[in-house]
Amino acid sequence: MENITLGQISDIVIFLVTLIGGIGALYKLLMTGIKNQLQPINEELHNEKMNRLKSDLTTLMCLAENGVISYEQKLLAHEEYDEYVKNKGNSWVHDKFETLHKEGKI
């Protein structure tokens, strides 16, 4: 069996560190590329979610304004309103919801 020298050990360590660093850099590059490719999809999903919430809230506010909203629909309206506000929705929805809430309709 041949003796292993400190120089050989240091060469192996340098090779492994370089290999791991290269793999890390490649991984980071791939993840950045994937994230950039998914960004438009994420934005579209967010816009669809906000449009759905806005539509649902508009319907529920219309029911409340006309006095034909059930207790369960009021609970749903509050849940959806909280989600809408958390995602920075329109101010007119906020104003209308707050007005209906102050009037005790929702």
Protein Blocks (a to p, Z undefined) as FASTA:
>chain_A
ZZddfklmmmmmmmmmmmmmmmmmmmmmmmmmmmmmmmmmmmmmmmmmmmmmmmmmmmmm
mmmmnopacfklmmmmmmmmmmmmmnopafklmmmmmmmmmnopZZ
